[in-house]
Amino acid sequence: MGNCHINGKLITFKKGMTVLDILKLRKKGYKLFLSCKINNRISDLNQHIQNGDNVKILDIKNREGFRIYQNSLSFLLSAVVSECYPGRKLIIEHSFGDGFYCKFGKGQSVREGDIQKIKKTMRDKIKDGVPFVKINKSKRIVMKDFIKKEKFTKVQLLKYEKDKTIDIYKCGDHIDFTITPLVPDTSYLAAFDLHIYKPGFVLRFPDPVRGKTIPPFPDQKKIFSIFTEYETWGEILGIADIVSLNRKIEKGDISDLIKIAEALHEKKIAQIADEIKQKVSKLKIVLIAGPSASGKTTFSKRLAIQLRVNCLNPITISIDNYFFERDETPKLPDGSYDFESINAIDVDLLNKHLISLLNEKEVEIPHFEFSTGKRLAGRRIKMHKNQILIIEGIHGLNEELTYQIPKKNKLKIYISALTQLNIDNDHRISTRDTRILRRMVRDSLFRGHSAHETFRLWKYVGKGEDRNIFPFQEEADVIFNSALVYELAVLKRFAVPLLHSVTPEHKDFSKSERLSKFLTFFLEISPTEVPPTSILREFIGGSSFLY
């Protein structure tokens, strides 16, 4: 017999029991739990319990639990496609709406009949409860298995894995490595849908808040077009996954790749500036919004330069200067200030000033002092001919922010690091992962924050983004993808020591371990290769811009 704590409750168990065995004793509802953290290390539910273990059970409402649901369902999809269409290559490309966008390789279009066949086979396997079996194998043997199945990218990828043995999962005849554990069996994955979206389809997940509910499909045509554009860029660069990037590094071709990637960014920014120039007779305000660590500040500075090339003189205004003073700032249920809410902004004053500026009147822009929570007197500005306002802030896409300004007078730009680079065909790299690594490096270098502090704040940042930014993505007139295909190979040098500073005693160890795991596949690129005007310089330092 032994004792452990599960979600803070003391449990007595018999030797040899797994977490799943203990959950099954509850009988009803145990399949709501997807995975667990044992002493802060993420694990599947088939892990054996040891005396004194501290266990946290994860369900779909937990972000790590939801990720495990996504990865398990993706694994099942790959297994079913391999079974139903042995000659086709499934590519799980990127997040899209509430799911993952998928397609077949070699230009093979997906037909409605394909979707129905795949969906039926998935549902049959879910009904049968086919187990996901974890096996620890020699890396050499796993590579031989992948060679037999003609999965050569996985073979190349595992060459960068330093451990001699690796964990793989097996579902029926399908095997693969994973970045996270999987659920015990396919019966845990009842909530899903497949939505055809030419030339591919979307693997859709349940709403993590409502559990089993699959909401109506949220078509995001603008976001999809940006992913398609980035895919085209990837083809220009010859980069689709980590292996193709590593080959460029090994061959010494990385300098040219970086120059082309940065030139594509600059060309896109110049095109946006040209669009503004064409509409300048009516267009007077440019609003820039995006999630944390998307590179909004550097983008704004580079756009301002391109506007000057077009004989426009931009004036920059920060929404942060329009914060209400502390005694008027809304609060969260726990009593802390809710700076992410649009109600923390003096929207009426902002609109009053904007109208005055558009009417060529002088206004005094306030200066908000964060240390005291007071709004002080700031600079006085007035718009002249060929001047345009650039306003940066998280609420820029929300019409409520500039409700008194006619739409014809403003252009809304959404910026985010929409990562297209994949680990391989079956494993995508999350956009959130790219952004948290950017932020972690920047916070360490310029704000004196530890990785612990970045993880702590990220939880609140994510909630604010889900509430205040992502619902307004499709309101944007222009979308700029700030991701750089090579950036994770640069960030690795800075991020890995920070991630390794998070020890198993810390509650965020599982997140640190997962991020460290996929970074091991990247070869490093020296930061000296990064141009001083790059958006990446906002996070690693050495920028020619002042912040």
PyMOL commands that set and color helices and strands:
alter all, ss='L'
color gray80, all
select helices_A, chain A and resi 19-24+30-32+63-84+112-128+139-148+152-158+186-189+221-237+242-251+254-278+296-309+319-322+326-328+342-344+347-358+399-402+407-409+431-446+451-468+470-475+487-500+509-519+527-529+537-540
alter helices_A, ss='H'
color red, helices_A
select strands_A, chain A and resi 2-6+9-13+33-38+41-43+54-59+90-96+99-104+133-138+165-171+174-177+193-197+200-204+285-289+313-318+363-364+367-369+374-376+380-381+387-392+410-416+422-424+427-428+478-481
alter strands_A, ss='S'
color yellow, strands_A
deselect
rebuild
show_as cartoon
